[in-house]
Amino acid sequence: MRKERLYRVWPAEKGKARASANSTLDCRFHKTGVTSRPWPHNIRVMQYWLVKQEAETYSWGMFSKDHRTAWTGVRNFQARNHLRAMKRGDLVLFYHSGSQKQIVGLARVEKESYPDPTAADGDWSCVDLIALKALSEPVGLPAIKADEHLKGLALVRQSRLSVMPVSSPQFSRIMDMAKMRLK
């Protein structure tokens, strides 16, 4: 009698040959519940970012009034690469640098990177951001530096960088400190 085998083809692999019976794709159906299968390529984990802006130049109040803005004028190569890594739907913390030094709002990437229209020369990029909401309680730089979970945050380590990644645990901790709950 011939034994039936279970096969699973992930959406990103449609049109390709079916996986073999020994493939890790079959692990999902194994009776022990082993989940050592490859991550589907069409599922993306949300990333979190922090952008800095002087409150005197472009504050959270101005941004929330405009509701949407092109994040232009970034002229640091590392920050530019972070802009290029941003994807639509990623969440962005808005940080007031200068005199205030605090995270004050939450935004979302609406349009992925495209050439910066304000750049006269060079290969610079920008993204479009949408203001979501102000934090219930702004999170100041002294509180961030004092928190053990946020010691590795790029804001603490690379204070001059204007666009930086934030890990998921760091983002969750900042939201807890701000007394914010995301739906």
LINQUI-V276259 format. One record per helix or strand of 2 or more residues. SS is the DSSP state (H for helix, E for strand). FROM is the first residue (numbers start at 1). LEN is the number of residues. If there is no record, write none. Layout:
BEGIN
ss=SS from=FROM len=LEN
ss=SS from=FROM len=LEN
END
This chain:
BEGIN
ss=H from=11 len=3
ss=H from=24 len=6
ss=E from=48 len=7
ss=H from=60 len=7
ss=E from=68 len=4
ss=H from=77 len=9
ss=E from=91 len=7
ss=E from=102 len=14
ss=E from=125 len=16
ss=H from=141 len=6
ss=H from=148 len=3
ss=H from=154 len=4
ss=E from=163 len=4
ss=H from=168 len=10
END
